[in-house]
Amino acid sequence: GMQKDYDISTSSQRNNENLKNNASRASYETTKQVQTTYMTPITKNDANNVSKYNTDVDLMQMNEPSNHQPPMTCKGPRLYPPIKYYGLSTPLSQKPDFLTGDTLYIRGKNPFVLQPDLRKKMCIDTSSWENLSDDNDEYPFSDGQNPSVVSFSSTSYDLEDRVSAESIRPIEDYLESPGLHEIYGSVVYVGGAQCSFDMSDDQRKRYRFSSIPFGNPPTTRSLFLLLNKDFDTIFQGTIELLNDLPKWGKIKLQEGAKTIPKLDDPRLFFFRGELWVLYRNGEGFGFESQLHNKIHFDMVEDTTATTNKRKLNVYIKASETVTSCCGRNMSMLTHGSYNSNHQQDEHFLKTVTWVDPLSVQTVLDSSYVSNSSPGKLSQYIQIQKQENKKLRGKRKSDIHGTNGYMVPFGNDEYLGIAHFHRPEHRKKSPYALHGHHYTHAFYTISQNEPHVLKRISNEFIFQALHSWVSDDTKDDKGGDGEVIQFASGLDIVQRSVPDELGNLVTRNFVMISYGVNDCESVVALFSEETVKYLLLDIESGQQVVDLMMTAQSQIY
């Protein structure tokens, strides 16, 4: 249905009451469903007539635009065939073997559904690479995959301003707004989406998915978005590569020109007052290297435009590409890191290369300047390779890092989010082309060196964008999630919400941006109190592998 604003305070109170009513956080499982206003219950029979629920009603008509920028509109959340859902409440006898039996979970607890206090599907404009006429009822080939959303506003936990005035001035000029207090930046990948993976022609038509064949994306690019306080998209631009070198990795460049690079799994983070993006580019640098670049913005006058003549260019420079080793899904630490002498390493960029066993390594130090020769970074790459070789032989679980930015959390911790996918292999299956049946867990590490694992939650899935209602029992089936959920963005944001007496108070929320079925992008808020409640202490010296057990109860 229509996506509207949502009462954060009421939802937070409900969520916290549900949490507190449990005898133990360790046994926290699915609680009362929080019905967001755009989640329309669908019956099984209605799956044969999906279009009746997805006409003009599901166009996400945005609220009053911020800073005079017209917000984008797009179709609402998609409905998928049943196999594209996790099946959390499916009877044990019908669950796949890789979720039952000897399968290990954190503390031996089955996953639960984590409910948002506010959630919104993110909108992108696909018209420049895909022809969808007004009378075309199909969804685009992709609504964007695995978003990473960050706030430009510093929180009470940040030790310094996230962004310098100089680095964001072009954005301010474009929006005609001093300061970006209620503006969010996001990067979204558009390419080899799995929206219609393994769908028959009948299913594709029934669910109104694109007629473009799976595996033939109409474009491959990374978009930079600006979102207003309601998470409406008010700007979209393609991230370009400024070819200021003859080669970018193994890729030959036409010097002086700009091209559209492939930034796979892009994620945002802040470093030394500027916004950076981390990503992979297999063709140029191999799939075991993670790359980082500072993002540049230029606001120019577009003489060809008939209405808005302001144009915001977004690009990275080939000469500023930083390479780190080894693998992917590594989170960056850029604030509040202290060395053994209790001195702040404010010019050090570090990365969580492994969650289990925890390993934090340096990527850049204070000697780094733009246009550094790759040789200056080789000392850290060699150390990373040596450490990676040691860790591969250690006992560990199948947990993987997820978010690109470890955020300060309280006075002495960083907050991150990690994931599992089951089975661990990424082979093609009826569920997905690669990994599926994802679960996530919050975790924290110490800000001070040596960095150690402090707390970790049990595993959860995000509540599905659509809820199902059984024809027979009318039981609410909203306690489920999609088979692919990937939380690529994490941040702490402050929002003004009414308290019990109706007075506005400022509260912290954990903002998670995640992808759904490699097809859609979502941004969601969860109260900080909920996240703190879910985080459980671990014993000194313990790693995640020490917490992995078979499920204590196979009743979901």
Solvent accessible surface area in square Angstrom, and as a share of the most:
residue,aa,sasa,rsa
1,G,20,0.19
2,M,73,0.33
3,Q,8,0.04
4,K,125,0.53
5,D,87,0.45
6,Y,31,0.12
7,D,77,0.40
8,I,15,0.08
9,S,6,0.04
10,T,53,0.31
11,S,0,0.00
12,S,6,0.04
13,Q,59,0.26
14,R,88,0.32
15,N,1,0.00
16,N,27,0.14
17,E,103,0.46
18,N,27,0.14
19,L,2,0.01
20,K,140,0.59
21,N,125,0.64
22,N,39,0.20
23,A,113,0.87
24,S,49,0.32
25,R,89,0.32
26,A,28,0.22
27,S,46,0.30
28,Y,5,0.02
29,E,65,0.29
30,T,68,0.40
31,T,26,0.15
32,K,141,0.60
33,Q,27,0.12
34,V,3,0.01
35,Q,79,0.35
36,T,6,0.03
37,T,76,0.44
38,Y,4,0.02
39,M,9,0.04
40,T,34,0.20
41,P,62,0.39
42,I,2,0.01
43,T,31,0.18
44,K,121,0.51
45,N,106,0.54
46,D,20,0.11
47,A,10,0.08
48,N,105,0.54
49,N,71,0.37
50,V,5,0.03
51,S,44,0.28
52,K,112,0.48
53,Y,57,0.22
54,N,4,0.02
55,T,68,0.39
56,D,107,0.56
57,V,80,0.46
58,D,4,0.02
59,L,73,0.36
60,M,1,0.00
61,Q,113,0.50
62,M,18,0.08
63,N,53,0.27
64,E,150,0.67
65,P,49,0.31
66,S,22,0.14
67,N,42,0.22
68,H,159,0.71
69,Q,6,0.03
70,P,102,0.64
71,P,28,0.18
72,M,41,0.18
73,T,72,0.42
74,C,19,0.11
75,K,39,0.17
76,G,0,0.00
77,P,5,0.03
78,R,1,0.01
79,L,4,0.02
80,Y,2,0.01
81,P,3,0.02
82,P,94,0.59
83,I,73,0.37
84,K,9,0.04
85,Y,18,0.07
86,Y,8,0.03
87,G,18,0.17
88,L,8,0.04
89,S,71,0.46
90,T,42,0.25
91,P,76,0.48
92,L,83,0.41
93,S,106,0.68
94,Q,125,0.56
95,K,15,0.07
96,P,36,0.23
97,D,129,0.67
98,F,51,0.21
99,L,3,0.01
100,T,20,0.12
101,G,51,0.49
102,D,126,0.65
103,T,24,0.14
104,L,86,0.43
105,Y,1,0.00
106,I,0,0.00
107,R,32,0.12
108,G,1,0.01
109,K,43,0.18
110,N,7,0.04
111,P,5,0.03
112,F,3,0.01
113,V,0,0.00
114,L,0,0.00
115,Q,1,0.00
116,P,2,0.01
117,D,0,0.00
118,L,19,0.09
119,R,10,0.04
120,K,11,0.05
121,K,1,0.00
122,M,0,0.00
123,C,2,0.01
124,I,11,0.06
125,D,63,0.33
126,T,10,0.06
127,S,80,0.52
128,S,94,0.61
129,W,35,0.12
130,E,12,0.06
131,N,141,0.73
132,L,56,0.28
133,S,59,0.38
134,D,156,0.81
135,D,130,0.67
136,N,49,0.25
137,D,70,0.36
138,E,36,0.16
139,Y,2,0.01
140,P,18,0.11
141,F,11,0.05
142,S,3,0.02
143,D,7,0.04
144,G,0,0.00
145,Q,9,0.04
146,N,19,0.10
147,P,0,0.00
148,S,2,0.01
149,V,1,0.00
150,V,1,0.01
151,S,6,0.04
152,F,9,0.04
153,S,27,0.17
154,S,42,0.27
155,T,14,0.08
156,S,85,0.55
157,Y,37,0.14
158,D,18,0.09
159,L,92,0.46
160,E,69,0.31
161,D,109,0.57
162,R,2,0.01
163,V,19,0.11
164,S,48,0.31
165,A,65,0.51
166,E,134,0.60
167,S,29,0.19
168,I,17,0.09
169,R,118,0.43
170,P,27,0.17
171,I,0,0.00
172,E,33,0.15
173,D,67,0.35
174,Y,17,0.06
175,L,0,0.00
176,E,107,0.48
177,S,20,0.13
178,P,131,0.82
179,G,35,0.33
180,L,10,0.05
181,H,144,0.64
182,E,85,0.38
183,I,7,0.03
184,Y,11,0.04
185,G,0,0.00
186,S,0,0.00
187,V,0,0.00
188,V,0,0.00
189,Y,20,0.08
190,V,5,0.03
191,G,1,0.01
192,G,49,0.47
193,A,2,0.02
194,Q,12,0.05
195,C,6,0.04
196,S,15,0.10
197,F,4,0.02
198,D,95,0.49
199,M,29,0.13
200,S,59,0.38
201,D,102,0.53
202,D,85,0.44
203,Q,52,0.23
204,R,43,0.16
205,K,135,0.57
206,R,78,0.29
207,Y,5,0.02
208,R,13,0.05
209,F,0,0.00
210,S,7,0.05
211,S,65,0.42
212,I,48,0.24
213,P,87,0.55
214,F,71,0.30
215,G,51,0.49
216,N,87,0.44
217,P,45,0.29
218,P,49,0.31
219,T,17,0.10
220,T,54,0.32
221,R,42,0.15
222,S,1,0.00
223,L,1,0.00
224,F,0,0.00
225,L,0,0.00
226,L,0,0.00
227,L,0,0.00
228,N,0,0.00
229,K,89,0.38
230,D,21,0.11
231,F,2,0.01
232,D,0,0.00
233,T,0,0.00
234,I,7,0.04
235,F,17,0.07
236,Q,41,0.18
237,G,13,0.13
238,T,29,0.17
239,I,1,0.00
240,E,50,0.22
241,L,2,0.01
242,L,40,0.20
243,N,0,0.00
244,D,51,0.27
245,L,69,0.34
246,P,80,0.50
247,K,100,0.43
248,W,7,0.02
249,G,34,0.33
250,K,158,0.67
251,I,41,0.21
252,K,169,0.71
253,L,28,0.14
254,Q,138,0.61
255,E,108,0.49
256,G,63,0.61
257,A,32,0.25
258,K,80,0.34
259,T,59,0.34
260,I,82,0.41
261,P,10,0.06
262,K,98,0.42
263,L,1,0.00
264,D,29,0.15
265,D,33,0.17
266,P,0,0.00
267,R,5,0.02
268,L,1,0.01
269,F,0,0.00
270,F,1,0.00
271,F,1,0.00
272,R,100,0.36
273,G,15,0.14
274,E,50,0.22
275,L,6,0.03
276,W,8,0.03
277,V,0,0.00
278,L,3,0.01
279,Y,3,0.01
280,R,20,0.07
281,N,5,0.02
282,G,16,0.16
283,E,136,0.61
284,G,2,0.02
285,F,46,0.19
286,G,29,0.28
287,F,132,0.55
288,E,102,0.46
289,S,21,0.14
290,Q,6,0.03
291,L,0,0.00
292,H,0,0.00
293,N,0,0.00
294,K,31,0.13
295,I,9,0.05
296,H,36,0.16
297,F,16,0.07
298,D,57,0.30
299,M,57,0.25
300,V,62,0.35
301,E,114,0.51
302,D,37,0.19
303,T,120,0.70
304,T,116,0.67
305,A,24,0.19
306,T,131,0.76
307,T,121,0.70
308,N,58,0.30
309,K,97,0.41
310,R,55,0.20
311,K,98,0.42
312,L,8,0.04
313,N,32,0.17
314,V,3,0.02
315,Y,19,0.07
316,I,0,0.00
317,K,53,0.23
318,A,4,0.03
319,S,18,0.11
320,E,7,0.03
321,T,27,0.15
322,V,1,0.01
323,T,38,0.22
324,S,0,0.00
325,C,11,0.06
326,C,24,0.14
327,G,13,0.13
328,R,84,0.31
329,N,19,0.10
330,M,1,0.00
331,S,2,0.01
332,M,0,0.00
333,L,1,0.01
334,T,8,0.05
335,H,7,0.03
336,G,2,0.02
337,S,5,0.03
338,Y,60,0.23
339,N,35,0.18
340,S,87,0.56
341,N,109,0.56
342,H,139,0.62
343,Q,113,0.50
344,Q,64,0.28
345,D,19,0.10
346,E,78,0.35
347,H,75,0.34
348,F,64,0.27
349,L,0,0.00
350,K,8,0.03
351,T,0,0.00
352,V,4,0.02
353,T,20,0.12
354,W,37,0.13
355,V,6,0.04
356,D,4,0.02
357,P,12,0.08
358,L,24,0.12
359,S,10,0.06
360,V,34,0.20
361,Q,17,0.08
362,T,28,0.16
363,V,3,0.02
364,L,0,0.00
365,D,22,0.11
366,S,66,0.43
367,S,74,0.48
368,Y,20,0.08
369,V,88,0.50
370,S,46,0.30
371,N,106,0.55
372,S,20,0.13
373,S,60,0.39
374,P,112,0.70
375,G,52,0.50
376,K,112,0.47
377,L,18,0.09
378,S,49,0.32
379,Q,97,0.43
380,Y,33,0.13
381,I,32,0.16
382,Q,89,0.40
383,I,92,0.47
384,Q,3,0.01
385,K,98,0.41
386,Q,109,0.48
387,E,54,0.24
388,N,15,0.08
389,K,162,0.69
390,K,136,0.58
391,L,6,0.03
392,R,136,0.50
393,G,72,0.69
394,K,113,0.48
395,R,168,0.61
396,K,75,0.32
397,S,16,0.10
398,D,74,0.38
399,I,13,0.06
400,H,54,0.24
401,G,9,0.09
402,T,0,0.00
403,N,0,0.00
404,G,2,0.02
405,Y,3,0.01
406,M,1,0.01
407,V,0,0.00
408,P,3,0.02
409,F,2,0.01
410,G,24,0.24
411,N,146,0.75
412,D,82,0.42
413,E,16,0.07
414,Y,0,0.00
415,L,0,0.00
416,G,0,0.00
417,I,0,0.00
418,A,0,0.00
419,H,3,0.02
420,F,4,0.02
421,H,7,0.03
422,R,17,0.06
423,P,31,0.20
424,E,67,0.30
425,H,86,0.38
426,R,89,0.32
427,K,139,0.59
428,K,142,0.60
429,S,24,0.16
430,P,79,0.49
431,Y,44,0.17
432,A,1,0.00
433,L,59,0.29
434,H,78,0.35
435,G,3,0.03
436,H,5,0.02
437,H,3,0.01
438,Y,14,0.05
439,T,0,0.00
440,H,0,0.00
441,A,0,0.00
442,F,0,0.00
443,Y,0,0.00
444,T,0,0.00
445,I,0,0.00
446,S,13,0.08
447,Q,10,0.05
448,N,64,0.33
449,E,59,0.27
450,P,112,0.71
451,H,27,0.12
452,V,72,0.42
453,L,14,0.07
454,K,80,0.34
455,R,44,0.16
456,I,0,0.00
457,S,0,0.00
458,N,8,0.04
459,E,0,0.00
460,F,0,0.00
461,I,0,0.00
462,F,2,0.01
463,Q,1,0.01
464,A,1,0.01
465,L,3,0.02
466,H,11,0.05
467,S,1,0.00
468,W,36,0.13
469,V,25,0.15
470,S,10,0.06
471,D,43,0.22
472,D,132,0.69
473,T,82,0.48
474,K,132,0.56
475,D,72,0.37
476,D,73,0.38
477,K,79,0.33
478,G,0,0.00
479,G,20,0.19
480,D,20,0.11
481,G,0,0.00
482,E,3,0.01
483,V,0,0.00
484,I,10,0.05
485,Q,0,0.00
486,F,18,0.07
487,A,0,0.00
488,S,1,0.00
489,G,2,0.02
490,L,2,0.01
491,D,0,0.00
492,I,1,0.00
493,V,4,0.03
494,Q,79,0.35
495,R,39,0.14
496,S,75,0.49
497,V,5,0.03
498,P,49,0.31
499,D,30,0.15
500,E,134,0.60
501,L,155,0.77
502,G,52,0.50
503,N,84,0.43
504,L,131,0.65
505,V,49,0.28
506,T,91,0.53
507,R,66,0.24
508,N,22,0.11
509,F,3,0.01
510,V,0,0.00
511,M,1,0.00
512,I,0,0.00
513,S,1,0.00
514,Y,2,0.01
515,G,0,0.00
516,V,0,0.00
517,N,5,0.02
518,D,27,0.14
519,C,0,0.00
520,E,0,0.00
521,S,0,0.00
522,V,0,0.00
523,V,0,0.00
524,A,1,0.00
525,L,0,0.00
526,F,1,0.01
527,S,3,0.02
528,E,14,0.06
529,E,86,0.39
530,T,0,0.00
531,V,0,0.00
532,K,81,0.34
533,Y,61,0.23
534,L,7,0.03
535,L,2,0.01
536,L,21,0.11
537,D,113,0.59
538,I,24,0.12
539,E,123,0.55
540,S,119,0.77
541,G,74,0.71
542,Q,44,0.20
543,Q,51,0.22
544,V,0,0.00
545,V,22,0.12
546,D,57,0.30
547,L,14,0.07
548,M,27,0.12
549,M,91,0.41
550,T,62,0.36
551,A,14,0.11
552,Q,120,0.53
553,S,56,0.36
554,Q,45,0.20
555,I,142,0.72
556,Y,66,0.25
